[in-house]
Amino acid sequence: MNRTEKEGLIVRYETAFEPIRNLVKDLSAKELSFLPDLPEAWSINEHLVHLLEADLICWYRIRASIAEPGVTIPVWNQEAWRSRLGYADMDGVGCLSEAVRVRALVGRTCRGALDGDWSAYHVIHPERGRMDLAQLLEVYANHASFHVPYIERNLKVLGERSA
């Protein structure tokens, strides 16, 4: 990857939450906490808390890839975290704001390594294997777009119930 491609990936990662921020900016607490009657569904609020949790994991993984190349990272069980840590009782919108701040900090870390060999910066994921800095950023840049359809689905079901 050249410097321009690296910078583009960083920007994509940093701005990935914009569509979600636009979807949730005017939602009430009731709308955020609405839970569709679907198997394994999460409320929008739970999705937002999860995004912060994931980005804190990302913070560690990115920084570890640079500071300790080749270190084995832990896998986390997102369902256990959601159910045991009370995501439903947390401030999802506040968590999303914090996640945006974390992404800015991670972006700063990555920019500090722009001239480095990003293939040398890597971690070992117990399930995915070797992941270099670009792969880590790519996974987390795409993470937000994975959640958008679930948030839109919840809003659609909520709208249908309200109609």
RAKA-V673719 format. One record per residue. PHI is phi in radians with two decimals (none if undefined). BURIAL is I if it has 16 or more other ideal C-beta (glycine too) atoms within 10 Angstrom, else O. Layout:
PHI;BURIAL / PHI;BURIAL
//
This chain:
none;O / -1.54;O / -1.04;O / -1.13;O / -1.14;O / -1.08;I / -1.08;O / -1.07;O / -1.17;I / -1.07;I / -1.10;O / -1.07;O / -1.08;I / -1.12;I / -1.78;O / -1.12;I / -1.49;I / -0.97;O / -1.04;O / -1.22;I / -1.02;I / -1.17;O / -1.22;I / -1.82;I / -1.04;O / -1.95;O / -1.43;I / -1.40;O / -1.05;O / -1.12;O / -1.16;I / -1.13;I / -1.58;O / -1.00;I / -2.06;O / -1.10;I / -1.42;O / -2.32;O / -1.02;O / 1.09;O / -1.27;O / -1.97;I / -1.28;I / -1.06;I / -0.99;I / -1.12;I / -1.05;I / -1.17;I / -1.12;I / -1.01;I / -1.07;I / -1.16;I / -0.97;I / -1.08;I / -1.28;I / -1.24;O / -1.12;I / -1.04;I / -0.88;I / -1.12;O / -1.10;I / -1.09;I / -1.16;I / -1.15;I / -1.08;I / -1.53;I / -1.33;O / -2.36;O / -0.87;I / 1.62;O / -1.18;O / -1.45;O / -1.78;I / -1.36;O / -1.66;O / -2.06;O / -1.69;O / -1.10;O / -1.16;O / -1.12;O / -1.08;O / -1.07;I / -1.32;O / -1.60;O / -1.89;O / 1.12;O / -0.95;I / -1.09;I / -1.66;O / -1.70;I / -1.48;O / -1.08;I / -1.14;I / -1.10;O / -1.11;I / -1.08;I / -1.07;O / -1.14;I / -1.08;I / -1.09;I / -1.15;O / -1.06;I / -1.10;I / -1.12;O / -1.18;O / -1.12;I / -1.03;I / -1.09;O / -1.05;I / -1.17;I / -1.12;O / -1.18;O / -1.97;I / -0.98;O / -1.53;O / -1.46;O / -1.51;O / -1.15;I / -1.29;O / -1.39;O / -1.41;I / -2.69;I / -2.20;I / -1.91;O / -1.64;I / -1.01;O / -1.81;O / -1.72;O / 1.46;O / -1.25;O / -2.29;I / -1.53;I / -1.00;I / -1.11;I / -1.12;I / -1.06;I / -1.07;I / -1.08;O / -1.00;I / -1.35;I / -1.12;I / -1.49;O / -1.06;I / -1.07;I / -1.16;O / -1.14;O / -1.48;I / -0.97;O / -1.06;O / -1.23;I / -1.14;I / -1.09;O / -1.08;O / -1.05;I / -1.14;I / -1.13;O / -1.10;I / -1.07;I / -1.11;O / -1.14;O / -1.26;O / -1.38;O / -1.34;O
//
